[in-house]
Amino acid sequence: MVDEINGQLWSKAAKGVDPIRIPITTGIVGHVVNSRKIMNIEDAYKESLFNRNVDIINNYRTKSILCVPIFD
């Protein structure tokens, strides 16, 4: 979701978990929101916009990403 007032993107991951908030210009999702274009990434680790820190924290390896802007 876009929070235009605070210049942030946010997502609620699960019930009882605090929402994730990042600057609106950050990473893949920020790029997609601002360009209004789909990104279909076959190898996340080859994409310069990808933030590997989340994978490291969660002991996970993201393989591919499909990020699509949805407008109301």
PQR file of N, CA, C, O and H, with PARSE charges and radii, in Angstrom:
ATOM      1  N   MET A   1       0.847  -1.166   0.000 -0.4000 1.5000
ATOM      2  CA  MET A   1       0.000   0.000   0.000 -0.0000 2.0000
ATOM      3  C   MET A   1       0.897   1.234   0.000  0.5500 1.7000
ATOM      4  O   MET A   1       1.999   1.231   0.548 -0.5500 1.4000
ATOM      5  N   VAL A   2       0.395   2.274  -0.624 -0.4000 1.5000
ATOM      6  CA  VAL A   2       1.138   3.529  -0.685 -0.0000 2.0000
ATOM      7  C   VAL A   2       0.614   4.492   0.378  0.5500 1.7000
ATOM      8  O   VAL A   2      -0.584   4.766   0.444 -0.5500 1.4000
ATOM      9  H   VAL A   2      -0.500   2.277  -1.069  0.4000 1.0000
ATOM     10  N   ASP A   3       1.511   4.995   1.196 -0.4000 1.5000
ATOM     11  CA  ASP A   3       1.210   6.030   2.180 -0.0000 2.0000
ATOM     12  C   ASP A   3       1.862   7.311   1.654  0.5500 1.7000
ATOM     13  O   ASP A   3       3.017   7.605   1.960 -0.5500 1.4000
ATOM     14  H   ASP A   3       2.484   4.773   1.143  0.4000 1.0000
ATOM     15  N   GLU A   4       1.101   8.065   0.859 -0.4000 1.5000
ATOM     16  CA  GLU A   4       1.643   9.260   0.216 -0.0000 2.0000
ATOM     17  C   GLU A   4       1.990  10.353   1.221  0.5500 1.7000
ATOM     18  O   GLU A   4       2.932  11.114   1.002 -0.5500 1.4000
ATOM     19  H   GLU A   4       0.163   7.826   0.610  0.4000 1.0000
ATOM     20  N   ILE A   5       1.250  10.440   2.305 -0.4000 1.5000
ATOM     21  CA  ILE A   5       1.498  11.465   3.318 -0.0000 2.0000
ATOM     22  C   ILE A   5       2.892  11.301   3.928  0.5500 1.7000
ATOM     23  O   ILE A   5       3.605  12.286   4.117 -0.5500 1.4000
ATOM     24  H   ILE A   5       0.484   9.822   2.482  0.4000 1.0000
ATOM     25  N   ASN A   6       3.281  10.059   4.236 -0.4000 1.5000
ATOM     26  CA  ASN A   6       4.573   9.789   4.864 -0.0000 2.0000
ATOM     27  C   ASN A   6       5.652   9.357   3.874  0.5500 1.7000
ATOM     28  O   ASN A   6       6.789   9.103   4.269 -0.5500 1.4000
ATOM     29  H   ASN A   6       2.702   9.258   4.082  0.4000 1.0000
ATOM     30  N   GLY A   7       5.300   9.272   2.579 -0.4000 1.5000
ATOM     31  CA  GLY A   7       6.274   8.859   1.574 -0.0000 2.0000
ATOM     32  C   GLY A   7       6.771   7.443   1.780  0.5500 1.7000
ATOM     33  O   GLY A   7       7.958   7.156   1.621 -0.5500 1.4000
ATOM     34  H   GLY A   7       4.375   9.478   2.258  0.4000 1.0000
ATOM     35  N   GLN A   8       5.834   6.547   2.142 -0.4000 1.5000
ATOM     36  CA  GLN A   8       6.212   5.172   2.453 -0.0000 2.0000
ATOM     37  C   GLN A   8       5.330   4.168   1.717  0.5500 1.7000
ATOM     38  O   GLN A   8       4.217   4.469   1.284 -0.5500 1.4000
ATOM     39  H   GLN A   8       4.870   6.779   2.271  0.4000 1.0000
ATOM     40  N   LEU A   9       5.877   2.967   1.597 -0.4000 1.5000
ATOM     41  CA  LEU A   9       5.114   1.797   1.165 -0.0000 2.0000
ATOM     42  C   LEU A   9       4.994   0.913   2.394  0.5500 1.7000
ATOM     43  O   LEU A   9       5.934   0.817   3.182 -0.5500 1.4000
ATOM     44  H   LEU A   9       6.781   2.722   1.948  0.4000 1.0000
ATOM     45  N   TRP A  10       3.858   0.272   2.564 -0.4000 1.5000
ATOM     46  CA  TRP A  10       3.704  -0.604   3.721 -0.0000 2.0000
ATOM     47  C   TRP A  10       2.944  -1.857   3.339  0.5500 1.7000
ATOM     48  O   TRP A  10       2.143  -1.868   2.404 -0.5500 1.4000
ATOM     49  H   TRP A  10       3.094   0.350   1.923  0.4000 1.0000
ATOM     50  N   SER A  11       3.216  -2.911   4.088 -0.4000 1.5000
ATOM     51  CA  SER A  11       2.572  -4.193   3.871 -0.0000 2.0000
ATOM     52  C   SER A  11       2.417  -4.887   5.210  0.5500 1.7000
ATOM     53  O   SER A  11       3.333  -4.879   6.033 -0.5500 1.4000
ATOM     54  H   SER A  11       3.867  -2.902   4.847  0.4000 1.0000
ATOM     55  N   LYS A  12       1.272  -5.479   5.425 -0.4000 1.5000
ATOM     56  CA  LYS A  12       1.052  -6.257   6.637 -0.0000 2.0000
ATOM     57  C   LYS A  12       1.323  -7.717   6.289  0.5500 1.7000
ATOM     58  O   LYS A  12       0.612  -8.310   5.476 -0.5500 1.4000
ATOM     59  H   LYS A  12       0.528  -5.486   4.758  0.4000 1.0000
ATOM     60  N   ALA A  13       2.340  -8.287   6.899 -0.4000 1.5000
ATOM     61  CA  ALA A  13       2.774  -9.642   6.564 -0.0000 2.0000
ATOM     62  C   ALA A  13       1.845 -10.711   7.144  0.5500 1.7000
ATOM     63  O   ALA A  13       1.530 -11.688   6.465 -0.5500 1.4000
ATOM     64  H   ALA A  13       2.917  -7.806   7.559  0.4000 1.0000
ATOM     65  N   ALA A  14       1.409 -10.534   8.385 -0.4000 1.5000
ATOM     66  CA  ALA A  14       0.565 -11.541   9.026 -0.0000 2.0000
ATOM     67  C   ALA A  14      -0.156 -10.909  10.216  0.5500 1.7000
ATOM     68  O   ALA A  14       0.268  -9.879  10.741 -0.5500 1.4000
ATOM     69  H   ALA A  14       1.666  -9.740   8.936  0.4000 1.0000
ATOM     70  N   LYS A  15      -1.233 -11.533  10.620 -0.4000 1.5000
ATOM     71  CA  LYS A  15      -1.984 -11.049  11.765 -0.0000 2.0000
ATOM     72  C   LYS A  15      -1.093 -11.070  13.000  0.5500 1.7000
ATOM     73  O   LYS A  15      -0.418 -12.063  13.275 -0.5500 1.4000
ATOM     74  H   LYS A  15      -1.577 -12.370  10.193  0.4000 1.0000
ATOM     75  N   GLY A  16      -1.097  -9.968  13.739 -0.4000 1.5000
ATOM     76  CA  GLY A  16      -0.299  -9.878  14.942 -0.0000 2.0000
ATOM     77  C   GLY A  16       1.138  -9.430  14.707  0.5500 1.7000
ATOM     78  O   GLY A  16       1.916  -9.314  15.654 -0.5500 1.4000
ATOM     79  H   GLY A  16      -1.645  -9.162  13.515  0.4000 1.0000
ATOM     80  N   VAL A  17       1.495  -9.178  13.453 -0.4000 1.5000
ATOM     81  CA  VAL A  17       2.845  -8.739  13.108 -0.0000 2.0000
ATOM     82  C   VAL A  17       2.774  -7.288  12.667  0.5500 1.7000
ATOM     83  O   VAL A  17       1.877  -6.906  11.916 -0.5500 1.4000
ATOM     84  H   VAL A  17       0.864  -9.272  12.683  0.4000 1.0000
ATOM     85  N   ASP A  18       3.714  -6.481  13.129 -0.4000 1.5000
ATOM     86  CA  ASP A  18       3.744  -5.076  12.729 -0.0000 2.0000
ATOM     87  C   ASP A  18       3.921  -4.951  11.213  0.5500 1.7000
ATOM     88  O   ASP A  18       4.633  -5.751  10.606 -0.5500 1.4000
ATOM     89  H   ASP A  18       4.444  -6.791  13.739  0.4000 1.0000
ATOM     90  N   PRO A  19       3.280  -3.956  10.600 -0.5600 1.5000
ATOM     91  CA  PRO A  19       3.444  -3.739   9.161  0.2800 2.0000
ATOM     92  C   PRO A  19       4.898  -3.431   8.812  0.5500 1.7000
ATOM     93  O   PRO A  19       5.632  -2.849   9.612 -0.5500 1.4000
ATOM     94  N   ILE A  20       5.295  -3.823   7.625 -0.4000 1.5000
ATOM     95  CA  ILE A  20       6.617  -3.497   7.091 -0.0000 2.0000
ATOM     96  C   ILE A  20       6.474  -2.149   6.401  0.5500 1.7000
ATOM     97  O   ILE A  20       5.565  -1.962   5.592 -0.5500 1.4000
ATOM     98  H   ILE A  20       4.699  -4.295   6.976  0.4000 1.0000
ATOM     99  N   ARG A  21       7.359  -1.209   6.709 -0.4000 1.5000
ATOM    100  CA  ARG A  21       7.318   0.126   6.096 -0.0000 2.0000
ATOM    101  C   ARG A  21       8.681   0.451   5.514  0.5500 1.7000
ATOM    102  O   ARG A  21       9.710   0.279   6.168 -0.5500 1.4000
ATOM    103  H   ARG A  21       8.097  -1.361   7.366  0.4000 1.0000
ATOM    104  N   ILE A  22       8.674   0.932   4.255 -0.4000 1.5000
ATOM    105  CA  ILE A  22       9.913   1.339   3.594 -0.0000 2.0000
ATOM    106  C   ILE A  22       9.659   2.638   2.833  0.5500 1.7000
ATOM    107  O   ILE A  22       8.516   2.941   2.493 -0.5500 1.4000
ATOM    108  H   ILE A  22       7.838   1.072   3.724  0.4000 1.0000
ATOM    109  N   PRO A  23      10.714   3.407   2.564 -0.5600 1.5000
ATOM    110  CA  PRO A  23      10.538   4.616   1.755  0.2800 2.0000
ATOM    111  C   PRO A  23       9.973   4.272   0.372  0.5500 1.7000
ATOM    112  O   PRO A  23      10.284   3.218  -0.184 -0.5500 1.4000
ATOM    113  N   ILE A  24       9.159   5.149  -0.171 -0.4000 1.5000
ATOM    114  CA  ILE A  24       8.464   4.913  -1.436 -0.0000 2.0000
ATOM    115  C   ILE A  24       9.419   4.758  -2.629  0.5500 1.7000
ATOM    116  O   ILE A  24       9.012   4.288  -3.691 -0.5500 1.4000
ATOM    117  H   ILE A  24       8.907   6.006   0.280  0.4000 1.0000
ATOM    118  N   THR A  25      10.668   5.148  -2.458 -0.4000 1.5000
ATOM    119  CA  THR A  25      11.644   5.051  -3.552 -0.0000 2.0000
ATOM    120  C   THR A  25      12.578   3.856  -3.398  0.5500 1.7000
ATOM    121  O   THR A  25      13.566   3.754  -4.126 -0.5500 1.4000
ATOM    122  H   THR A  25      10.999   5.530  -1.595  0.4000 1.0000
ATOM    123  N   THR A  26      12.290   2.961  -2.476 -0.4000 1.5000
ATOM    124  CA  THR A  26      13.206   1.871  -2.146 -0.0000 2.0000
ATOM    125  C   THR A  26      12.903   0.586  -2.904  0.5500 1.7000
ATOM    126  O   THR A  26      11.754   0.156  -3.003 -0.5500 1.4000
ATOM    127  H   THR A  26      11.488   3.043  -1.885  0.4000 1.0000
ATOM    128  N   GLY A  27      13.954  -0.013  -3.433 -0.4000 1.5000
ATOM    129  CA  GLY A  27      13.907  -1.364  -3.963 -0.0000 2.0000
ATOM    130  C   GLY A  27      13.003  -1.601  -5.154  0.5500 1.7000
ATOM    131  O   GLY A  27      12.596  -0.675  -5.856 -0.5500 1.4000
ATOM    132  H   GLY A  27      14.888   0.336  -3.352  0.4000 1.0000
ATOM    133  N   ILE A  28      12.706  -2.865  -5.356 -0.4000 1.5000
ATOM    134  CA  ILE A  28      11.895  -3.307  -6.488 -0.0000 2.0000
ATOM    135  C   ILE A  28      10.489  -2.735  -6.396  0.5500 1.7000
ATOM    136  O   ILE A  28       9.977  -2.187  -7.372 -0.5500 1.4000
ATOM    137  H   ILE A  28      13.036  -3.617  -4.785  0.4000 1.0000
ATOM    138  N   VAL A  29       9.865  -2.857  -5.239 -0.4000 1.5000
ATOM    139  CA  VAL A  29       8.495  -2.377  -5.096 -0.0000 2.0000
ATOM    140  C   VAL A  29       8.411  -0.862  -5.281  0.5500 1.7000
ATOM    141  O   VAL A  29       7.454  -0.366  -5.876 -0.5500 1.4000
ATOM    142  H   VAL A  29      10.281  -3.302  -4.446  0.4000 1.0000
ATOM    143  N   GLY A  30       9.388  -0.132  -4.784 -0.4000 1.5000
ATOM    144  CA  GLY A  30       9.415   1.313  -4.993 -0.0000 2.0000
ATOM    145  C   GLY A  30       9.540   1.664  -6.464  0.5500 1.7000
ATOM    146  O   GLY A  30       8.889   2.589  -6.951 -0.5500 1.4000
ATOM    147  H   GLY A  30      10.165  -0.535  -4.301  0.4000 1.0000
ATOM    148  N   HIS A  31      10.385   0.916  -7.169 -0.4000 1.5000
ATOM    149  CA  HIS A  31      10.549   1.139  -8.607 -0.0000 2.0000
ATOM    150  C   HIS A  31       9.241   0.868  -9.358  0.5500 1.7000
ATOM    151  O   HIS A  31       8.850   1.639 -10.235 -0.5500 1.4000
ATOM    152  H   HIS A  31      10.913   0.165  -6.773  0.4000 1.0000
ATOM    153  N   VAL A  32       8.577  -0.221  -9.010 -0.4000 1.5000
ATOM    154  CA  VAL A  32       7.322  -0.587  -9.672 -0.0000 2.0000
ATOM    155  C   VAL A  32       6.233   0.444  -9.397  0.5500 1.7000
ATOM    156  O   VAL A  32       5.499   0.828 -10.307 -0.5500 1.4000
ATOM    157  H   VAL A  32       8.894  -0.847  -8.297  0.4000 1.0000
ATOM    158  N   VAL A  33       6.125   0.891  -8.154 -0.4000 1.5000
ATOM    159  CA  VAL A  33       5.120   1.902  -7.807 -0.0000 2.0000
ATOM    160  C   VAL A  33       5.358   3.196  -8.584  0.5500 1.7000
ATOM    161  O   VAL A  33       4.419   3.787  -9.116 -0.5500 1.4000
ATOM    162  H   VAL A  33       6.721   0.579  -7.415  0.4000 1.0000
ATOM    163  N   ASN A  34       6.603   3.628  -8.646 -0.4000 1.5000
ATOM    164  CA  ASN A  34       6.917   4.895  -9.301 -0.0000 2.0000
ATOM    165  C   ASN A  34       6.901   4.823 -10.826  0.5500 1.7000
ATOM    166  O   ASN A  34       6.544   5.801 -11.482 -0.5500 1.4000
ATOM    167  H   ASN A  34       7.367   3.148  -8.213  0.4000 1.0000
ATOM    168  N   SER A  35       7.281   3.690 -11.395 -0.4000 1.5000
ATOM    169  CA  SER A  35       7.281   3.551 -12.859 -0.0000 2.0000
ATOM    170  C   SER A  35       5.930   3.091 -13.384  0.5500 1.7000
ATOM    171  O   SER A  35       5.614   3.274 -14.559 -0.5500 1.4000
ATOM    172  H   SER A  35       7.571   2.896 -10.862  0.4000 1.0000
ATOM    173  N   ARG A  36       5.130   2.487 -12.493 -0.4000 1.5000
ATOM    174  CA  ARG A  36       3.830   1.916 -12.851 -0.0000 2.0000
ATOM    175  C   ARG A  36       3.963   0.792 -13.879  0.5500 1.7000
ATOM    176  O   ARG A  36       3.065   0.567 -14.690 -0.5500 1.4000
ATOM    177  H   ARG A  36       5.387   2.339 -11.538  0.4000 1.0000
ATOM    178  N   LYS A  37       5.101   0.090 -13.831 -0.4000 1.5000
ATOM    179  CA  LYS A  37       5.372  -1.013 -14.758 -0.0000 2.0000
ATOM    180  C   LYS A  37       5.667  -2.296 -13.986  0.5500 1.7000
ATOM    181  O   LYS A  37       6.250  -2.262 -12.902 -0.5500 1.4000
ATOM    182  H   LYS A  37       5.831   0.273 -13.172  0.4000 1.0000
ATOM    183  N   ILE A  38       5.261  -3.419 -14.556 -0.4000 1.5000
ATOM    184  CA  ILE A  38       5.494  -4.740 -13.983 -0.0000 2.0000
ATOM    185  C   ILE A  38       6.979  -5.079 -14.056  0.5500 1.7000
ATOM    186  O   ILE A  38       7.657  -4.741 -15.027 -0.5500 1.4000
ATOM    187  H   ILE A  38       4.788  -3.446 -15.437  0.4000 1.0000
ATOM    188  N   MET A  39       7.475  -5.748 -13.023 -0.4000 1.5000
ATOM    189  CA  MET A  39       8.818  -6.326 -13.068 -0.0000 2.0000
ATOM    190  C   MET A  39       8.695  -7.826 -12.862  0.5500 1.7000
ATOM    191  O   MET A  39       8.154  -8.282 -11.855 -0.5500 1.4000
ATOM    192  H   MET A  39       6.925  -6.022 -12.234  0.4000 1.0000
ATOM    193  N   ASN A  40       9.200  -8.593 -13.825 -0.4000 1.5000
ATOM    194  CA  ASN A  40       9.244 -10.051 -13.744 -0.0000 2.0000
ATOM    195  C   ASN A  40      10.718 -10.425 -13.701  0.5500 1.7000
ATOM    196  O   ASN A  40      11.406 -10.367 -14.721 -0.5500 1.4000
ATOM    197  H   ASN A  40       9.639  -8.224 -14.644  0.4000 1.0000
ATOM    198  N   ILE A  41      11.200 -10.806 -12.536 -0.4000 1.5000
ATOM    199  CA  ILE A  41      12.619 -11.032 -12.308 -0.0000 2.0000
ATOM    200  C   ILE A  41      12.865 -12.526 -12.128  0.5500 1.7000
ATOM    201  O   ILE A  41      12.354 -13.134 -11.187 -0.5500 1.4000
ATOM    202  H   ILE A  41      10.642 -10.854 -11.708  0.4000 1.0000
ATOM    203  N   GLU A  42      13.643 -13.113 -13.023 -0.4000 1.5000
ATOM    204  CA  GLU A  42      13.920 -14.554 -12.954 -0.0000 2.0000
ATOM    205  C   GLU A  42      14.907 -14.912 -11.850  0.5500 1.7000
ATOM    206  O   GLU A  42      14.775 -15.962 -11.221 -0.5500 1.4000
ATOM    207  H   GLU A  42      14.058 -12.619 -13.787  0.4000 1.0000
ATOM    208  N   ASP A  43      15.893 -14.053 -11.607 -0.4000 1.5000
ATOM    209  CA  ASP A  43      16.901 -14.311 -10.578 -0.0000 2.0000
ATOM    210  C   ASP A  43      17.062 -13.057  -9.733  0.5500 1.7000
ATOM    211  O   ASP A  43      17.714 -12.098 -10.146 -0.5500 1.4000
ATOM    212  H   ASP A  43      16.000 -13.200 -12.118  0.4000 1.0000
ATOM    213  N   ALA A  44      16.464 -13.071  -8.545 -0.4000 1.5000
ATOM    214  CA  ALA A  44      16.463 -11.895  -7.678 -0.0000 2.0000
ATOM    215  C   ALA A  44      17.873 -11.397  -7.376  0.5500 1.7000
ATOM    216  O   ALA A  44      18.093 -10.190  -7.266 -0.5500 1.4000
ATOM    217  H   ALA A  44      15.934 -13.850  -8.210  0.4000 1.0000
ATOM    218  N   TYR A  45      18.825 -12.309  -7.243 -0.4000 1.5000
ATOM    219  CA  TYR A  45      20.177 -11.931  -6.861 -0.0000 2.0000
ATOM    220  C   TYR A  45      20.952 -11.250  -7.992  0.5500 1.7000
ATOM    221  O   TYR A  45      22.033 -10.708  -7.761 -0.5500 1.4000
ATOM    222  H   TYR A  45      18.647 -13.289  -7.332  0.4000 1.0000
ATOM    223  N   LYS A  46      20.418 -11.275  -9.188 -0.4000 1.5000
ATOM    224  CA  LYS A  46      21.041 -10.560 -10.301 -0.0000 2.0000
ATOM    225  C   LYS A  46      20.435  -9.164 -10.484  0.5500 1.7000
ATOM    226  O   LYS A  46      20.910  -8.386 -11.311 -0.5500 1.4000
ATOM    227  H   LYS A  46      19.540 -11.715  -9.376  0.4000 1.0000
ATOM    228  N   GLU A  47      19.399  -8.850  -9.723 -0.4000 1.5000
ATOM    229  CA  GLU A  47      18.716  -7.557  -9.819 -0.0000 2.0000
ATOM    230  C   GLU A  47      19.295  -6.584  -8.787  0.5500 1.7000
ATOM    231  O   GLU A  47      19.255  -6.844  -7.584 -0.5500 1.4000
ATOM    232  H   GLU A  47      19.014  -9.482  -9.051  0.4000 1.0000
ATOM    233  N   SER A  48      19.823  -5.482  -9.262 -0.4000 1.5000
ATOM    234  CA  SER A  48      20.475  -4.512  -8.360 -0.0000 2.0000
ATOM    235  C   SER A  48      19.505  -3.874  -7.365  0.5500 1.7000
ATOM    236  O   SER A  48      19.936  -3.419  -6.306 -0.5500 1.4000
ATOM    237  H   SER A  48      19.855  -5.270 -10.239  0.4000 1.0000
ATOM    238  N   LEU A  49      18.226  -3.828  -7.674 -0.4000 1.5000
ATOM    239  CA  LEU A  49      17.244  -3.242  -6.762 -0.0000 2.0000
ATOM    240  C   LEU A  49      16.847  -4.177  -5.617  0.5500 1.7000
ATOM    241  O   LEU A  49      16.210  -3.748  -4.654 -0.5500 1.4000
ATOM    242  H   LEU A  49      17.876  -4.198  -8.535  0.4000 1.0000
ATOM    243  N   PHE A  50      17.222  -5.448  -5.724 -0.4000 1.5000
ATOM    244  CA  PHE A  50      16.831  -6.440  -4.720 -0.0000 2.0000
ATOM    245  C   PHE A  50      17.621  -6.256  -3.433  0.5500 1.7000
ATOM    246  O   PHE A  50      18.841  -6.097  -3.469 -0.5500 1.4000
ATOM    247  H   PHE A  50      17.739  -5.796  -6.506  0.4000 1.0000
ATOM    248  N   ASN A  51      16.922  -6.279  -2.281 -0.4000 1.5000
ATOM    249  CA  ASN A  51      17.540  -6.149  -0.963 -0.0000 2.0000
ATOM    250  C   ASN A  51      17.734  -7.542  -0.364  0.5500 1.7000
ATOM    251  O   ASN A  51      16.772  -8.169   0.081 -0.5500 1.4000
ATOM    252  H   ASN A  51      15.931  -6.409  -2.252  0.4000 1.0000
ATOM    253  N   ARG A  52      18.953  -8.014  -0.353 -0.4000 1.5000
ATOM    254  CA  ARG A  52      19.276  -9.353   0.155 -0.0000 2.0000
ATOM    255  C   ARG A  52      19.185  -9.457   1.678  0.5500 1.7000
ATOM    256  O   ARG A  52      19.129 -10.561   2.219 -0.5500 1.4000
ATOM    257  H   ARG A  52      19.735  -7.504  -0.714  0.4000 1.0000
ATOM    258  N   ASN A  53      19.169  -8.333   2.360 -0.4000 1.5000
ATOM    259  CA  ASN A  53      19.175  -8.351   3.835 -0.0000 2.0000
ATOM    260  C   ASN A  53      17.983  -9.086   4.416  0.5500 1.7000
ATOM    261  O   ASN A  53      18.114  -9.748   5.445 -0.5500 1.4000
ATOM    262  H   ASN A  53      19.215  -7.436   1.920  0.4000 1.0000
ATOM    263  N   VAL A  54      16.840  -8.988   3.790 -0.4000 1.5000
ATOM    264  CA  VAL A  54      15.646  -9.677   4.295 -0.0000 2.0000
ATOM    265  C   VAL A  54      15.859 -11.190   4.219  0.5500 1.7000
ATOM    266  O   VAL A  54      15.496 -11.914   5.146 -0.5500 1.4000
ATOM    267  H   VAL A  54      16.734  -8.450   2.953  0.4000 1.0000
ATOM    268  N   ASP A  55      16.444 -11.667   3.124 -0.4000 1.5000
ATOM    269  CA  ASP A  55      16.755 -13.093   3.004 -0.0000 2.0000
ATOM    270  C   ASP A  55      17.738 -13.536   4.083  0.5500 1.7000
ATOM    271  O   ASP A  55      17.567 -14.591   4.695 -0.5500 1.4000
ATOM    272  H   ASP A  55      16.739 -11.079   2.371  0.4000 1.0000
ATOM    273  N   ILE A  56      18.757 -12.731   4.309 -0.4000 1.5000
ATOM    274  CA  ILE A  56      19.779 -13.072   5.307 -0.0000 2.0000
ATOM    275  C   ILE A  56      19.156 -13.173   6.697  0.5500 1.7000
ATOM    276  O   ILE A  56      19.430 -14.120   7.434 -0.5500 1.4000
ATOM    277  H   ILE A  56      18.896 -11.875   3.813  0.4000 1.0000
ATOM    278  N   ILE A  57      18.319 -12.203   7.054 -0.4000 1.5000
ATOM    279  CA  ILE A  57      17.667 -12.193   8.370 -0.0000 2.0000
ATOM    280  C   ILE A  57      16.783 -13.420   8.557  0.5500 1.7000
ATOM    281  O   ILE A  57      16.723 -13.987   9.648 -0.5500 1.4000
ATOM    282  H   ILE A  57      18.096 -11.434   6.456  0.4000 1.0000
ATOM    283  N   ASN A  58      16.092 -13.831   7.486 -0.4000 1.5000
ATOM    284  CA  ASN A  58      15.130 -14.936   7.574 -0.0000 2.0000
ATOM    285  C   ASN A  58      15.693 -16.284   7.137  0.5500 1.7000
ATOM    286  O   ASN A  58      14.954 -17.262   7.032 -0.5500 1.4000
ATOM    287  H   ASN A  58      16.140 -13.370   6.600  0.4000 1.0000
ATOM    288  N   ASN A  59      17.013 -16.339   6.880 -0.4000 1.5000
ATOM    289  CA  ASN A  59      17.643 -17.584   6.431 -0.0000 2.0000
ATOM    290  C   ASN A  59      16.890 -18.190   5.243  0.5500 1.7000
ATOM    291  O   ASN A  59      16.495 -19.356   5.261 -0.5500 1.4000
ATOM    292  H   ASN A  59      17.614 -15.544   6.965  0.4000 1.0000
ATOM    293  N   TYR A  60      16.708 -17.376   4.227 -0.4000 1.5000
ATOM    294  CA  TYR A  60      15.930 -17.745   3.049 -0.0000 2.0000
ATOM    295  C   TYR A  60      16.664 -17.258   1.807  0.5500 1.7000
ATOM    296  O   TYR A  60      17.502 -16.361   1.898 -0.5500 1.4000
ATOM    297  H   TYR A  60      17.029 -16.429   4.211  0.4000 1.0000
ATOM    298  N   ARG A  61      16.360 -17.837   0.648 -0.4000 1.5000
ATOM    299  CA  ARG A  61      16.919 -17.348  -0.612 -0.0000 2.0000
ATOM    300  C   ARG A  61      15.776 -17.167  -1.610  0.5500 1.7000
ATOM    301  O   ARG A  61      15.176 -18.138  -2.069 -0.5500 1.4000
ATOM    302  H   ARG A  61      15.679 -18.565   0.574  0.4000 1.0000
ATOM    303  N   THR A  62      15.490 -15.916  -1.933 -0.4000 1.5000
ATOM    304  CA  THR A  62      14.467 -15.589  -2.927 -0.0000 2.0000
ATOM    305  C   THR A  62      14.993 -15.968  -4.301  0.5500 1.7000
ATOM    306  O   THR A  62      16.138 -15.668  -4.640 -0.5500 1.4000
ATOM    307  H   THR A  62      15.977 -15.127  -1.559  0.4000 1.0000
ATOM    308  N   LYS A  63      14.162 -16.623  -5.085 -0.4000 1.5000
ATOM    309  CA  LYS A  63      14.591 -17.037  -6.423 -0.0000 2.0000
ATOM    310  C   LYS A  63      14.085 -16.076  -7.484  0.5500 1.7000
ATOM    311  O   LYS A  63      14.876 -15.442  -8.182 -0.5500 1.4000
ATOM    312  H   LYS A  63      13.232 -16.867  -4.809  0.4000 1.0000
ATOM    313  N   SER A  64      12.793 -15.969  -7.603 -0.4000 1.5000
ATOM    314  CA  SER A  64      12.214 -15.101  -8.632 -0.0000 2.0000
ATOM    315  C   SER A  64      11.179 -14.184  -7.993  0.5500 1.7000
ATOM    316  O   SER A  64      10.668 -14.447  -6.904 -0.5500 1.4000
ATOM    317  H   SER A  64      12.151 -16.484  -7.036  0.4000 1.0000
ATOM    318  N   ILE A  65      10.886 -13.095  -8.711 -0.4000 1.5000
ATOM    319  CA  ILE A  65       9.944 -12.100  -8.184 -0.0000 2.0000
ATOM    320  C   ILE A  65       9.055 -11.622  -9.323  0.5500 1.7000
ATOM    321  O   ILE A  65       9.534 -11.331 -10.419 -0.5500 1.4000
ATOM    322  H   ILE A  65      11.301 -12.881  -9.595  0.4000 1.0000
ATOM    323  N   LEU A  66       7.770 -11.543  -9.056 -0.4000 1.5000
ATOM    324  CA  LEU A  66       6.826 -10.880  -9.950 -0.0000 2.0000
ATOM    325  C   LEU A  66       6.192  -9.767  -9.133  0.5500 1.7000
ATOM    326  O   LEU A  66       5.493 -10.027  -8.154 -0.5500 1.4000
ATOM    327  H   LEU A  66       7.381 -11.779  -8.166  0.4000 1.0000
ATOM    328  N   CYS A  67       6.436  -8.533  -9.535 -0.4000 1.5000
ATOM    329  CA  CYS A  67       5.936  -7.380  -8.798 -0.0000 2.0000
ATOM    330  C   CYS A  67       5.057  -6.558  -9.747  0.5500 1.7000
ATOM    331  O   CYS A  67       5.520  -6.096 -10.790 -0.5500 1.4000
ATOM    332  H   CYS A  67       7.004  -8.321 -10.331  0.4000 1.0000
ATOM    333  N   VAL A  68       3.800  -6.385  -9.378 -0.4000 1.5000
ATOM    334  CA  VAL A  68       2.808  -5.744 -10.241 -0.0000 2.0000
ATOM    335  C   VAL A  68       2.119  -4.618  -9.477  0.5500 1.7000
ATOM    336  O   VAL A  68       1.607  -4.835  -8.379 -0.5500 1.4000
ATOM    337  H   VAL A  68       3.424  -6.761  -8.531  0.4000 1.0000
ATOM    338  N   PRO A  69       2.102  -3.414 -10.052 -0.5600 1.5000
ATOM    339  CA  PRO A  69       1.362  -2.322  -9.398  0.2800 2.0000
ATOM    340  C   PRO A  69      -0.141  -2.528  -9.590  0.5500 1.7000
ATOM    341  O   PRO A  69      -0.592  -2.894 -10.676 -0.5500 1.4000
ATOM    342  N   ILE A  70      -0.900  -2.292  -8.541 -0.4000 1.5000
ATOM    343  CA  ILE A  70      -2.359  -2.393  -8.600 -0.0000 2.0000
ATOM    344  C   ILE A  70      -2.925  -1.035  -8.203  0.5500 1.7000
ATOM    345  O   ILE A  70      -2.593  -0.498  -7.147 -0.5500 1.4000
ATOM    346  H   ILE A  70      -0.534  -1.994  -7.659  0.4000 1.0000
ATOM    347  N   PHE A  71      -3.773  -0.492  -9.050 -0.4000 1.5000
ATOM    348  CA  PHE A  71      -4.320   0.842  -8.809 -0.0000 2.0000
ATOM    349  C   PHE A  71      -5.809   0.778  -8.567  0.5500 1.7000
ATOM    350  O   PHE A  71      -6.513  -0.050  -9.145 -0.5500 1.4000
ATOM    351  H   PHE A  71      -4.043  -0.928  -9.909  0.4000 1.0000
ATOM    352  N   ASP A  72      -6.283   1.664  -7.705 -0.4000 1.5000
ATOM    353  CA  ASP A  72      -7.702   1.751  -7.392 -0.0000 2.0000
ATOM    354  C   ASP A  72      -8.298   2.877  -8.230  0.5500 1.7000
ATOM    355  O   ASP A  72      -9.495   3.146  -8.140 -0.5500 1.4000
ATOM    356  H   ASP A  72      -5.711   2.336  -7.235  0.4000 1.0000
TER
END
